[in-house]
Amino acid sequence: MQRNFRMTGITLAAVAMCTLAGSLLAQTPPAAPPAGPPQFPNMTFFLTSVGGPAGANYGGLDGADKHCQALAAKAGAGGKTWRAYLSTQAVGGATAVNAKDRIGKGPWVNPKGVQIAASVADLHSANNKIAPDTLVSENGRLIPSRLYTVNQHDILTGTQADGTAFPPEKDMTCGNWTKSGEGNAMLGHADRMGLRDDDASKSWNASHPSRACDAASLVATGGAGLLYCFAAD
């Protein structure tokens, strides 16, 4: 009888311990889900955090717009219609497209809530707020300006300073955004800084042409094939 009693005591103790452990596990809160990318649902303007996979070749305007749309969606602003600030030229029978005509009416605010411009006219004036401290990508990070060792202030636009397309005589859009080798595209200095003192060198949308259209050439001139993206509605 004594032996049976000891076995029963051990069994009861084991059951009690299991019950206690189960109770503690039940009280432990579940692990938090992994954090997603930062959300900026109210933004209506941003610079892309990354360029496309083929330099200036976005597959035309539609591909560039899709790049903006996809990045905006990751940041919680995919419900808006996003357009890349790009022009195309009247070549090969195509009709020229002006960047300023495809981005909506404004106003536009960056992911941090800073108003960049109140209207298309304001955007294309000296009053716009595109500056080193407002160059925020869709993920909330600053695009590095000329003040940083890695400089990505060259932004693809293919556009003249007034927001219109270049005449067709010289390619300034990397084949209307279909080339990733030889060619040129007009670039803007997003930080509005330049090596010269003239206004053109510091233009946010029409500073100088790229060396070529491939990704390496865009990086070499101080960029990364990045785009300005605007909510058009």
N, C-alpha and C positions, 0 to 999 in steps of 0.2 A: 504494500500500500504506500509506503514512504517513497519508493522509486516512482510510482505513478504520479504521486503528488508533485514531485520535483519537475517531472516532464510537463505536467499541466501548467505549473507556474512559469516555466520557460516559454511555453507556447503563448500564454496570456500576455507576457511581457513583450514578446515579438509582435503580437497583434496590436498592442497598445502603441508601440513605436511606429508601426506602419500607419496606424490611424492618425497619429500626430504628424507624421511626415506628409501624409496626404492632405491634412488640414492646412499645414503651412504652405504647401504648393498651391492649394486652392486660393490662398490669400495673397499670393505673389502676383502683382499686376503684370499683364502681358507686356512683352517688349515693344517699344515704340517702333512703328514702321520706319524704314529708312527715309531720310529727308530727300525730297525732290529738289529740282532746280528752283531758285528764287522766283516768286511770282510778282508780276507787275501788270495786272489787268487793265489799269487806267492809262498806261503809256500809249502815245500816238506817234512817237518818233524814237528811233534808236539807230545805232550803228551796229552792223553785224559783228558778232564776236569772232567769226571765222569767215574766210572766203569760200568760194566754190572749189570743187576738186580739180578744176582745169584752168586756173588763172583767170583771165578775163572771159573765157568761154563759159557762159551760163546757159547756152542753148537759146539765146535770144532773150527778149524782155520777159516772156512767160517763165522761163527758167529762173531768172533773177527774182521775179515776183514770188515764185514758189519758195525760193530760199528765204526771203523775208517772212513769208507766211509760216513756214515751218518753224523758224526760230521764235517768232511771236507766239505760236501755239505752245511751245515749251515753256514760255514765260507767262502763260495764262491769258494772253491777249489774242488768241486765235479767232475770236468771234468777229474781229474787224477785217476789212479788206485791205491788205498791205501791198504797197507798190514800192519798187526800187526807184530811187531817183536816178534815172538813166534816160538819155536821149538816144535816138537812132537816126541815121542819115538816109537821105533819099538816093539810094543806090540800087541798081539792079531792078528798077521798076517799083521799088518800095516807096511808100510815103514816109516822109520824115515825121518823127514823133518828138515833141518837146517834153523834157523832164518835168517842167513846171505845170504842164497841162494834165498830168496823170496822177498827181498826189493828193487831190482833194483841195479843200478850201481852208483848212486849218480851223482853230488854232492847234498847235502841236506841242505836246509836253514829253520830255524824256522820261525814262523809268524812275527817276528820282522826283518827278513832279515839277521840274523846272520848265517853264514855257520857253520854247525855242523861237517860235514866231507865231504871230497872231493871224497871219494871212500869207498868201503867195507873195504879195507885194512886200510885206514885212520880211519874209524869208530872203528875198533877193535885194534887200537893202542893208546898209551898214548897221541897222538896228537889231538884226537877228542875234540870238544869244549862243550861237555855235562858237565854242571856246574850249581851251584845254580842260577846264573843270566840268564841262557839260557833255563831254564825249562819252556817253554811257551806252554800253552795249545792252542787248536784251537780257543778259544775265546779271546786270547791275554793276559790272566792272568797267573801269575807265579804259578807253583805248589809249595806249601810250603815245604821247605827243613827242615833239622834237626835244623836249626836256629830259627824255628817258634814253637809256642806252639802246634799247630796242624801240625803234620808232616806226609806228604804223599810221602816220597821219595822212598818207596818200590814199584817197578814197576814189574809187571809180565813179565817173559821172558821164563822160563823153559829151559834155555840155558846155555851152558858152556861159559867161558870167550872168547873163540875163535869164538863164534857164531854158534857152532855146537850143535846137540842134545846130550843128555845124553844117555849112554847105557841103555838097557831095564831092568837091574836088580832091580833098584829102581825107583819108580814113582817120577818124578820131574816136572810133568806137570799137576797135578790134573786130571789124567786120560785123558791126551791129551785134556784138557780144556773142560771136560764134568762133572766134579765133583764140588759140592758146599758144601761138608761136610768133611768127613775124607779124608786125603791125604796131599800131599805137592806139592809146586811149587817153583822152583828157582826164586828168586827175585833179581833185581838189585837196587843199590843205585843211583838214578838219580842225587843226589847232590854230589856223590863221597865222602861222609863222612861216617865214621864208628866209632864204639867204640874202635876198635883196630887200631894199626898203620900199620898192614900188608895191602898189596895191595888188597887182596881178599875181605876184609871187605869194601873197598871203591870202589869196582867194579861197574860200571854202569849197567852191565848185569848179573853178577853172584856173588852176595854178600853172600846170605844165603837163606835157604829154609823158606817157610812160616810155621806157626804153623799148619794150616789146610787150607781148600779150601773155607770155608764159608766167607761171607762178614765180619762178626764180627771179625774173626781171622785175616783177612788181615788188618783190621783197627788196631787191637791190636799190630801188629808188626811194624806199622808205614807206612801203605799204605791205599789204597782205591780200590784195584783191577784195577788200572790204567794200560794203555798200552802205549808203544812207537808206533807211526804210521809213516810209510815212504811211500812216493810216489814212486811206482815201475816203472813208465814210465815218 
